[in-house]
Amino acid sequence: TSCGLRDGLYGGLLDAADDRRVILPSAVELLIQDVLEQDAQRIVVAAEEAGRALPEAGYEVADASGEIVAIAELAWPGPKVCVLTNQQAESEAALRKLGWTIFMTDKLADSEQFLALLPQRIE
Protein backbone atom coordinates (compact mmCIF):
# COMPACT_ATOMS: atom_id res chain seq x y z
CA THR A 1 0.00 0.00 0.00
CA SER A 2 2.72 2.49 0.87
CA CYS A 3 4.48 1.73 -2.43
CA GLY A 4 1.21 2.26 -4.29
CA LEU A 5 0.67 5.62 -2.60
CA ARG A 6 4.27 6.65 -3.29
CA ASP A 7 4.10 5.56 -6.94
CA GLY A 8 0.80 7.33 -7.55
CA LEU A 9 -1.29 4.22 -8.10
CA TYR A 10 -4.12 5.65 -6.02
CA GLY A 11 -4.36 8.97 -7.80
CA GLY A 12 -4.41 12.09 -5.64
CA LEU A 13 -5.48 10.33 -2.45
CA LEU A 14 -2.61 11.82 -0.45
CA ASP A 15 -3.12 15.27 -1.98
CA ALA A 16 -6.72 15.38 -0.76
CA ALA A 17 -5.63 14.33 2.72
CA ASP A 18 -3.07 17.14 2.84
CA ASP A 19 -5.76 19.74 2.05
CA ARG A 20 -7.91 18.81 5.05
CA ARG A 21 -6.90 20.51 8.26
CA VAL A 22 -8.35 19.46 11.57
CA ILE A 23 -8.86 22.32 14.00
CA LEU A 24 -8.86 21.06 17.55
CA PRO A 25 -10.50 23.02 20.35
CA SER A 26 -8.19 24.65 22.87
CA ALA A 27 -7.89 23.45 26.46
CA VAL A 28 -9.96 26.43 27.59
CA GLU A 29 -12.75 25.65 25.13
CA LEU A 30 -12.85 22.03 26.28
CA LEU A 31 -12.87 23.05 29.94
CA ILE A 32 -15.64 25.62 29.47
CA GLN A 33 -17.84 22.89 27.99
CA ASP A 34 -17.71 21.22 31.42
CA VAL A 35 -18.46 24.44 33.32
CA LEU A 36 -22.12 25.43 33.16
CA GLU A 37 -22.21 28.60 35.27
CA GLN A 38 -21.27 31.77 33.39
CA ASP A 39 -19.41 33.33 36.33
CA ALA A 40 -17.26 30.21 36.58
CA GLN A 41 -16.61 30.30 32.83
CA ARG A 42 -15.37 33.88 33.18
CA ILE A 43 -12.99 32.73 35.94
CA VAL A 44 -11.55 30.07 33.62
CA VAL A 45 -10.98 32.70 30.91
CA ALA A 46 -9.41 35.13 33.41
CA ALA A 47 -7.01 32.42 34.61
CA GLU A 48 -6.02 31.65 31.02
CA GLU A 49 -5.51 35.32 30.15
CA ALA A 50 -3.38 35.84 33.28
CA GLY A 51 -1.13 32.93 32.36
CA ARG A 52 -2.30 30.82 35.29
CA ALA A 53 -2.86 27.07 35.39
CA LEU A 54 -6.31 25.96 34.37
CA PRO A 55 -8.56 24.45 37.02
CA GLU A 56 -10.23 21.09 37.20
CA ALA A 57 -14.00 21.32 36.73
CA GLY A 58 -16.37 19.45 39.03
CA TYR A 59 -13.53 18.46 41.35
CA GLU A 60 -14.41 15.94 44.07
CA VAL A 61 -12.67 16.75 47.34
CA ALA A 62 -12.10 13.81 49.66
CA ASP A 63 -11.18 13.75 53.34
CA ALA A 64 -8.33 11.64 54.82
CA SER A 65 -10.49 8.50 54.76
CA GLY A 66 -11.27 8.95 51.06
CA GLU A 67 -14.87 10.01 51.58
CA ILE A 68 -15.98 12.71 49.15
CA VAL A 69 -17.03 15.69 51.25
CA ALA A 70 -17.51 18.31 48.54
CA ILE A 71 -17.62 18.97 44.84
CA ALA A 72 -16.09 22.26 43.73
CA GLU A 73 -17.14 23.91 40.48
CA LEU A 74 -13.48 24.78 39.82
CA ALA A 75 -10.43 23.59 41.74
CA TRP A 76 -6.68 23.92 41.72
CA PRO A 77 -5.77 20.93 43.92
CA GLY A 78 -2.06 21.79 44.36
CA PRO A 79 -2.55 25.10 46.18
CA LYS A 80 -5.97 23.95 47.50
CA VAL A 81 -7.89 26.83 45.92
CA CYS A 82 -11.45 26.31 44.75
CA VAL A 83 -14.47 28.16 43.45
CA LEU A 84 -17.96 27.17 44.56
CA THR A 85 -21.37 28.02 43.18
CA ASN A 86 -24.22 29.06 45.48
CA GLN A 87 -25.55 25.50 45.27
CA GLN A 88 -22.23 24.19 46.60
CA ALA A 89 -22.02 26.68 49.49
CA GLU A 90 -23.00 24.07 52.10
CA SER A 91 -19.61 22.41 51.46
CA GLU A 92 -17.67 25.48 52.54
CA ALA A 93 -17.06 24.41 56.17
CA ALA A 94 -15.85 20.94 55.18
CA LEU A 95 -13.48 22.40 52.62
CA ARG A 96 -12.06 24.98 55.03
CA LYS A 97 -11.49 22.20 57.58
CA LEU A 98 -9.36 20.43 54.96
CA GLY A 99 -7.31 23.58 54.35
CA TRP A 100 -8.90 24.84 51.13
CA THR A 101 -9.13 28.53 50.22
CA ILE A 102 -12.65 29.12 48.93
CA PHE A 103 -14.13 31.69 46.61
CA MET A 104 -17.77 31.95 45.54
CA THR A 105 -18.46 32.47 41.83
CA ASP A 106 -20.84 35.38 42.36
CA LYS A 107 -18.71 37.16 44.98
CA LEU A 108 -15.31 37.09 43.34
CA ALA A 109 -14.79 40.84 43.26
CA ASP A 110 -11.00 40.94 43.65
CA SER A 111 -9.81 38.81 40.77
CA GLU A 112 -6.19 39.97 41.18
CA GLN A 113 -6.02 38.58 44.72
CA PHE A 114 -7.62 35.36 43.53
CA LEU A 115 -5.37 34.95 40.48
CA ALA A 116 -2.28 35.58 42.61
CA LEU A 117 -3.06 32.37 44.54
CA LEU A 118 -3.00 30.25 41.39
CA PRO A 119 0.11 28.58 39.99
CA GLN A 120 1.61 29.81 36.75
CA ARG A 121 0.70 27.84 33.65
CA ILE A 122 3.41 25.44 32.55
CA GLU A 123 3.87 25.50 28.79
Salt bridges, closest charged atoms under 4 A:
ASP7 OD1 - ARG6 NE 3.40
ASP39 OD1 - ARG42 NH2 2.41
GLU48 OE1 - ARG121 NH1 2.95
GLU92 OE2 - ARG96 NH2 2.69
GLU123 OE2 - ARG121 NE 2.94
